[in-house]
Amino acid sequence: MASQQASFLLEAMKARIQGKPQPMFKFSDKGSLVSLSHNKAVGELLGQVNVQGLLAKSMYISLYRLHQAAIHGYIHAGLLTAKDFVTRKTGPKIKLH
C-alpha cells in the first residue's frame, strides 16, 4: 500500500504544480505474503490464488529485493544481495536478538 501511496503522491504533486485537477487515490489489493521460516512462506495473490512453500518464499524474497532496489537503488540492492549470499554461510542460523 505504501508504494501505491508514494506513486499517487508523486502524480498528485505533478498535477498540482501544473495546475491540473487533483487525482483521487484508488487502492489496488495485490495480495500478501508472509515469511514463516528459512524455506517456507504463505500468501494470497489478487484475492484468488493461494501460494505456499518454496514458491511463496521465492516470491517473498523477490518482493523484498525489489523493495530494497526502490529504496537504495539497483546497484546498492545488488551489493546487499551479494553480501547476504556470502554471509548466509557464516552467520547464525537464527536471529539472536
N, C-alpha and C positions, 0 to 999 in steps of 0.2 A: 504494500500500500504506500509506503514512504517513497518509493521510486516513482510511482504514478503521481503522487502529490508534487514531487520535485519537478517532474516534466510539465505538469499542469502549471506550476508556479512560473516556470520559465516562459511558457506560452502566454500566460496572463500578463506578465511583466512586459513582454514584447508588444502585446496588444495595447497596453496602457500607454507605453511610450509613443506608439504610432497613432494614438488617439482612436483606436478601434474599439468596438464593444467588447466587454469582458466575457470570456468563455465561462461556462459552468463546468464544475468538476463532476466527472462521472467515474465511479469506481468500478473496475472490472476484476472480479474474483478469478484469479488464475489457478487457485488451489493452494495447498500447503504441504510441506514436507517436514518430518521430524526425525532427527537422528537419534537412534536408540543405543547403538554400540559401534564398535570398530567397523563392522561389515553389515550392519542392519539399519534400516530406516523404514518408515511407512509414510504414505501420503495419499492425497486425493487431488487429482488434476481436473480442472474445469468442472468440478462438482459431479463428475460421472465416472472417472477412471481411478480405481484404487491400485496403488503400486506398493510393493514391499520388497524387503530383502536387498540383495546386491544392486538391482536395478534402481531402486529408490535411493540407495546410498550414493550411487554414481550420479544420479540427478541432483542430490543434495550437495555433493562436493562441487559439481559443475556450477550450480547456482551460487555457492559460496565464492568460488573463484571469479565469477562474473561480477559479484558484488565487490570483491577486492579490486578488480580492474576498474570498476566505475569510480571507486573512491581514490585509489592510489595511482591509476594509470596502468596500462598493459605491461610496460617494462618492469615496474616495481612489483606488480602482481606476479609476473613470471619469476622474478627473483625470490619472492616469498614462497611460491610453489616449489622452486628448486631447493630452497632452504628446508622446507617441510619434508621434502622427499629424502634429503640427506640426513636430517636429524631424526627421522622416524625410526631409524635402526638404533640410534644411540640414546634416545630419550626414554623416559619411564613408560611403561605400558598403560598406566593410569595417571590421572591428574592428582597431584599431591597437595592441592590447596582447595 
